[in-house]
Amino acid sequence: MTAATSGTAATTSERPPWEFAVDRSSPNTCLVRLAGSWRLRDHLPRAQVVLEQVKALEGVERLTFDTTHIGSWDTGLLTFLRNLLAQSESAGLTVDHSGLPVDVERLLALASAVAVRATAPPAESPWSRAGSSVFAAGRGFFEVLTFAGEICMAFAGLITGKVRLRWLPFALLIEEVGVSALPIMTLIGTLMGIILAFGAAIQLRQLGVQIFVADLVGISVSQEVGALITAIVLAGRTGAAFAAQLGSMQVKEEIDALSTAGISPVQFLVLPRVLALVLMTPLLTIYADLFGIVGGCLVAVTMLDLSITAYLVRIIHVVDMSDFGMGLIRASVFGILIAMAGCLRGMQCGRSASAVGLAATSAVVTSIVLVIVADGLLSVIFHVFRL
């Protein structure tokens, strides 16, 4: 006995391409026949409509299917059957999947393999987050100490002759770190001197002590500003490059290949980069100091009506070697910090392309923060020792 046939809407004159019928195949079993095209674009019926007709048959406890006359189908049929099966099981009916197409039955089983999480995961307590942050900070500090220790051991091996430095790649690193940075350091150093001198020019001219612009530019540039600006430029230029180079090698598993071959990545990759940056940072600082003094001279000559001779004589009289010494000490410390930060972030890089960019960004941020902190500590140390 047929209880219902294909669900053509009463307001629609066209017959839909799909059909369904609900039959009682036995006293307690209901057979749902599906035929025609069951695709999303065919405006398929709701599962609730079919289930209502099944419930209209009294005494039905089991639901079976006949899909031998189904033509084309897509995910629309899967969605219809999934909803019908879920609602039938909620209504207490036993569902027999044997009448469904094999492919449909497999897809339904795959869709039902992972249960949908009904509730959100429990919120993490503030104490748990604080503990995780403390452990993460401790782990990071331990990694930094380990990395610094490996670099010190590699440097000690270089001094004792146990570690050999490849001179041709090292010369290329010197060229990359130092010589290639001369144009940008020329520009930055000159602008640094111009900015310092221009900021003081108006006040000094009002007081009639224009000659003191040489004191301001010479002492500030040689003691601190030159080294600090050079370190910031190298952090963005060289530190990021080190992180990106080592990060790319990490992604390509070249560092793992070195370790497998028994070659220490710290000795082979990190030590030459650290040495190159430590050697070139003081030299670039002196170069930037000289052009900073030149920039201050431009302002002194053009705005303060000072002669070049008077400016240079004042510079020689005021600035001595101890001022340049403090700047070189700062530059050496900054070079070590920038090289270590860039190489460490590169060695910690993940295995994806996006991780390389994150490593380079992290290297720049870490380098600048370390440089600023170290600059403050060195200023306090120099003040205590009255340098």
Order of alpha helices (4+ residues) and beta strands (2+ residues): beta-beta-beta-alpha-beta-alpha-beta-alpha-alpha-alpha-alpha-alpha-alpha-alpha-alpha-alpha-alpha-alpha-alpha
